[in-house]
Amino acid sequence: MTDDLNNRQNLVPTSPDGQPLELPKEPPVELPPTLPPSLPKETPERRVPAWRFLAAMLLQSALIVAVPFQSALTYAQGETVTLRTLPVDPYDLLRGYSQTLRYDISMANNLKALPGGEELLTWKNEGELVYVTLAAPNKANAEFDAIAPEAWTPVAVSLDLPEALDPGQVALRGRFRNRRITYGLETYYMPEAQRDGINDEVRQAQSQDNEAFVVNVKVDAKGNSVPQSLWIEDQEYRF
């Protein structure tokens, strides 16, 4: 064991006089600074050109304006047609103060006896546009002392707008769905000041005569239509 201790002492460098020498201290090792984890590069935002916003706004404005403009054009240029209504609930809370209207030409079964009716008003044409040709009442047989106008008579059904109509005829456009045809003439929004009086008159008229009131509409050459007035016996209410 003495030999091992001597060997260890011999490993220490000494000066000529036998004194141990101090070894130079090694400088501390500097570690590189810790870098934060690299963040994903931000994708630059793609800016939508201003003209696209402008185009979208113009398109929306055009759609908003087009509907009332078409209605106004039909009202100004269309021919007045009288439609016979069917009994309905005179007060529909789901639609607010309005009158829900139906017409005898709304029911497919009422039109199947007409030319084109049996062939076209089937499930194969579900959702299709249809045109119902209406003929004005015969003036010679009309009751001139009647206050309310007489309803026009349906005479034919087609899927395309008729190219030629006889004098005194118009083609009314609707959509066939669920064995019914809707024409966009099914709701009459009542003035608030008149709603109670109109509803009372409708109830009374329907209890006495199912054909007691009719509706005047304007129909243009393309089959577009807008409501004009509602007749309840001898009283007319403008839309």
Order of alpha helices (4+ residues) and beta strands (2+ residues): alpha-alpha-beta-beta-alpha-beta-beta-beta-beta-beta-alpha-beta-beta-beta
